[in-house]
Amino acid sequence: MKKDIKLHTTRSEKSDCFILKEGQIINIIGCDGKKWCLIETLSGKKGWLLVKDFSYLPDNNIDARDAFEGLCYAD
């Protein structure tokens, strides 16, 4: 993580949230193909990241490339 970001506990914009801290190592382990990505920390904690317009993180008001190190985009 390059910055702190907010994750949701479920795939709902009204769900509870928690913060991933800068420097944490995470894995993106899934997505719904629409607007949610499932993130897992090294300790096994999971949360949902809201994504709009391919790479914008509206809950965090940043682009994914500014939040994550090592992203790879492919078709």
PEHU-V895464 format. One record per pair of residues at least 6 apart in sequence whose ideal C-beta (glycine too) atoms are under 8 Angstrom apart, sorted by sequence separation. I is the first residue (numbers start at 1). J is the second residue. D is the distance in whole Angstrom. If there is no record, write none. Layout:
# PEHU-V895464
I:J:D ; I:J:D
This chain:
# PEHU-V895464
9:15:5 ; 20:26:6 ; 31:37:4 ; 40:46:5 ; 51:57:6 ; 52:58:5 ; 56:62:8 ; 57:63:7 ; 65:71:6 ; 8:15:4 ; 9:16:5 ; 30:37:7 ; 31:38:7 ; 39:46:7 ; 50:57:7 ; 56:63:6 ; 57:64:6 ; 60:67:7 ; 64:71:6 ; 8:16:7 ; 9:17:7 ; 30:38:4 ; 38:46:6 ; 39:47:5 ; 49:57:7 ; 50:58:6 ; 55:63:5 ; 56:64:7 ; 8:17:5 ; 9:18:7 ; 28:37:5 ; 29:38:5 ; 38:47:8 ; 39:48:7 ; 50:59:5 ; 55:64:4 ; 7:17:6 ; 28:38:7 ; 29:39:7 ; 38:48:6 ; 39:49:5 ; 49:59:8 ; 55:65:6 ; 57:67:6 ; 6:17:5 ; 7:18:6 ; 28:39:6 ; 29:40:5 ; 37:48:7 ; 38:49:8 ; 6:18:7 ; 7:19:8 ; 27:39:7 ; 36:48:5 ; 37:49:5 ; 6:19:6 ; 7:20:6 ; 26:39:5 ; 27:40:5 ; 36:49:7 ; 51:64:7 ; 5:19:7 ; 6:20:8 ; 26:40:7 ; 36:50:6 ; 37:51:6 ; 4:19:5 ; 5:20:5 ; 26:41:5 ; 35:50:6 ; 36:51:7 ; 4:20:7 ; 25:41:8 ; 26:42:7 ; 35:51:6 ; 4:21:6 ; 24:41:6 ; 25:42:5 ; 29:46:8 ; 35:52:6 ; 4:22:5 ; 24:42:8 ; 55:73:8 ; 1:20:6 ; 3:22:5 ; 20:39:7 ; 1:21:7 ; 2:22:7 ; 31:51:8 ; 1:22:5 ; 11:32:7 ; 20:41:7 ; 28:49:8 ; 1:23:6 ; 1:24:5 ; 1:25:8 ; 1:26:6 ; 11:36:5 ; 18:45:8 ; 20:47:7 ; 18:47:6 ; 17:47:8 ; 7:39:6 ; 15:48:8 ; 11:48:5 ; 13:50:6 ; 9:47:6 ; 10:48:6 ; 8:47:6 ; 9:48:7 ; 7:47:3 ; 8:48:4 ; 28:68:8 ; 7:48:6 ; 8:49:8 ; 7:49:6 ; 8:50:7 ; 17:59:7 ; 26:68:8 ; 5:49:7 ; 13:59:8 ; 8:59:8 ; 5:57:7 ; 6:59:5 ; 5:59:8 ; 6:60:6 ; 5:60:5 ; 3:60:8 ; 5:62:8 ; 3:62:7 ; 5:67:5 ; 3:66:7 ; 2:66:7 ; 3:67:5 ; 2:67:6 ; 1:67:7 ; 2:68:6 ; 1:68:7 ; 2:69:5 ; 1:69:7
